Amino acid sequence: MTAITVPVAARRRRRPGLALWLAGSWLALLVLLALGAGLLPLAAPDAPVGGPNLPPFAAFPEVLGTDGIGRSVLSRLVHGARISLAVSLGATALAAVAGGLLGVLAAYLRGVAESAIGVLLDAILAFPPLLLLLALAAVVRPGVWTLVASLGLLFVPPFARLAKAAALSRLSREYVVAAQALGAGHGRLVFRELLPGCVAPVASYAVVTAALMIMMEGALSFLGVGIPPPAPSWGAMIAAGKDFLAFAPQLVLVPCAAMFLTVLSFNTVGERLRARVDPGPGDAR
């Protein structure tokens, strides 16, 4: 039994490592492409470079073909990655910072401040997310920063609750009690004693949230209320390609595959971070 069990356990330990390596490699490649999109020998994402709906590898360097009006699918995919990552990471950072700070303040101040923060978070949660985003898009000019602010606001409550729970568990720790006994001020207790202890759980949740942000940005662009054209967006590429799905399926499959791999990679990295921060009985160390 030992001879059979040990190799199986070893394989189980190796699989998450390989998955994590592949996920990290994809995300690193995506970030490099997004940052260096302007330096790559790619056509302008909004300029026609050939005939419409050219298949992949029909003409070099357009290895992914062209869309319905002759624009480079490869160029739009790379430049769309820049927009998707900017919205995803920006909104996640905004939600993590604002929510984390509100959660720690609610745990530390208690009383009226805790109740006020709770009412604010409940008010945000009371609105259906998609309806709120559609309403904001109707009154505010859509753009990258509008999406960052809107999506970031929607995800403040879960980050605040996570940070509050982490801060409450640390209020009775010896180092916090000792700092209070030595006369530490409110700022020191919040920013130097409580807040650093909340970084790890908030960071692990932020990675998973970034994946959800990419899907929401893609959904909004697909509905036509996200990034305005002609700026490339994965969701907008899917929306434009659905009209040619019967004879040019790559126009939908390529951005869908990029979005799928990115979301899967974020989830894989986030799950491994969560296992490191809060390992359960079945998690591999």
N, C-alpha and C positions, 0 to 999 in steps of 0.2 A: 504493500500500500504506500509506503514511503517513497519508493522509487517512482510511483506514478504521480503521487501528490506533489512532490517537489518540483518536477518540470512544469506541471500545470500552474502552480503558484508563481513560478518564475516567469512563465509566459504572461500571466495576468499582470505582473508588475511591469513587464516590458511594454505591453500594449499602450497603457496611458502615456508612457514616455515617448513612444513613437508618434502617437496622436498629438501630443503636446509639441513635439519638434516640428511636425508637419504644419500644425496650426500656426505656430510662431513664425515659421518660414514664410507662409502665405501672407500673414499680416505684415511682416517686415518687407516683403516684396511689394505689397500694395502701398505701403507708406513711401517706399523709395520711388515707386512710379508716380504717386500723387505729388510728391515734393519736386520731382525732376521732370514733370510733364512738359514744362516749357522748354527744357533743354533737349528733349528727345527729338529725333528726326521724324516727327509726326505731322500730318497735315492739320490745318486749323480745324477744330471740331465743328464749326458751323459753315464751312466752305465745301461745296461739291468738288469731288476729286475724280469722278468718273460717272458711268451710267448708273441708273437706279437699280437697287437690289442685286448687285453683283454677288455671286456666291463666294465663299471663302477660298483663298488661294487662286482666285481668277486672275489677279494682277498684283504684282509686287510694287510697293510694300504693303498694300491693303490686304493683309493675310486673313482678315475676318470679313472681307467684303465691304459693301456699301449699303446704306439704308435706302429708304424709299425716295429720297431726293438726291442720292449720290454722295452723301457725306460718309467719311471714313468711320466704320464701326469701331475699329481699334482705337482711333484717336478719341472718339466720344466715350469709349469705355474707360480709358485712362483718365481723361479729364473729369468724367463722371465720378471716378473714385475719389478725386480730390474733393469734390463737393460733398459726396456721401460721408467721407471721413471727417471733413470739417464740421458738418452738421452734427454727426454722431458724437464725436469727441467733445465738441464745444458744448452741446446740450448736456452731455453726461457730466462734464466738469462743472458746469453751472449748477446742476441739480445736486451734485455731490457736495460742493462747497456750501451752497445755501442751506440745503437740507441738513448736512452734518452740523453746521453751526447752530441752526435752530434746535436740532435735537439735543445737543449738548447744553445749550442754554435752558431748555425746558427741564432737563434732568437736574441741573444745578440750582436754578432759581426756584422751581416748584411754585406752588401757590397760584397767584393771579397770572403771573407770566406763563406758567405752564398751561393754564386754561386758555389764555389768549392765543398762544401758539397752536394749541389743539383745535380751537375753533377755526383758525386760519387754514390749517391743513385739511380739516373736514370740509371747509368751503371749497377748496380746490378739488377735493375728491368727489364733491357733489355733482360736478359737471361731467357729462359723458365726454371722454377725451376727444373722440373724432368730431363731435358737434362743436366742442370748444375750439378746436383747431380750425374747423371750417368757418366759424364765426369770426375768429381773428383774421383769417385770410380775406374775409369780405370787407373788413374795415381797415386793415393795415396792408400796405404794399408788400407782397410776398418777396422773399429774398432769403439769403443765407442767414443773416442775423435775425430776421423775423422768426425763422424756423428754430434757430438755436434758443431764442428767448422763450418761444411758445412751448417747445418740447421740454426744455429745462424746467419751466414752471410746473408742467404736469407731473414731473418725476421728483419734485421736492418732497412730497409727503412720505414716500417709502424710504428715502434716504434719512429723513428726519426721525422716523420711527426706529430705524436701525441704529442710528447714532445715539438716540435717547436710551435705548435698551443697553447698548454698550457702555454708555456713561453711567447709568444707574448701577451697573454691576461693578463699577470701579470706585464709586463714591465711598464705599466702606473699606477700600484697600488701605494697607498700612501707610503707604507713601502719601496718599491723599490726606489721611487723618493726621499724619505727622506734619504735612505742610500747613494744614489748618491750625494745628497747635502752635506752630512757629510764627503764626500771624501773617501767612501769605494772603495777598489781596485777591479779589475776585478775578482779576485778569490773569494772574499767575495760575490760579487753580483751574480756570477754564482752558487757557491756551497752552499751559505747560504740563499740567497734570492729567486732565481729562481728555482733551482733544487728541493728543498723540495716541492714546490708547484706542481711539475709535477709527484710526486711519486704516488699519488692516481689514476689518470687516467691511468698511465702506468701499475700499479699493476693490476688493473681490467682487462685491455687488456691482460696482461701477463697470467692470469689464463685461458682465452679462447684460447690463443695461445698455451698453454701447451697441450690442447686437440688436436689441429691440429698437433702438433709435434708428438704425439703418433701415429696418423694415418699415417703421412709421414714416420716415422720410420718403422711402420708395412708394409707399401707399399714397401719400399726399401728392407726390409728383405724378403718379399714375392717374389720380383723380383730377389733375390739372390745377391744384391749388398749392403746389410746392414751389420748386425753383422755376421761375418763368423762362420760357424759351427766348433765345436759342441756346441758352446755357445747357450743357449736357447733364443729364441725371439718369441714373439707372432706372428709376421708376418711369421717367418720361420716355426712355428708350423702349421699355416694355409696352407702354401705352401706344407709342407710335408703331411698333412692330406688330401689334396684334392684328392690324388690318391686312398684313401680308403673311399671316401665319400659314396659310395653305401652301404657298409656293416659295416662301423665304423664311422658314422657321428659325433660322439662326438669328434673326433680328430680335426674337424673344428669348431664345435659349441662351445666347451669350450673356446678356445682362442678368438673366435669372441665375445662371451658373455662377457668375461673379458674386452676386448677392448671397446666394446659398453658401458658397465657400467662405465668404467673409463672416456671415452670421454663425456658421458652424465653428469657425476658428475662434471667434470671440467667446462662444459658449464653452468650447473646450478649455481655453486658457482660464476663463472665469471659474469653471468647475475645479480645475486643479488648484487655483488660488484659494478657493473656498475650502478644499480639503486640507490645505496647508494651514489656513487660519483656524478652522474648526474641524479637525479630523474626527470623523465618526468611527464606530467600531469596524466598519467595513472598508474604510478608506486606506489606501496604501500610503505609507509614509515616504 
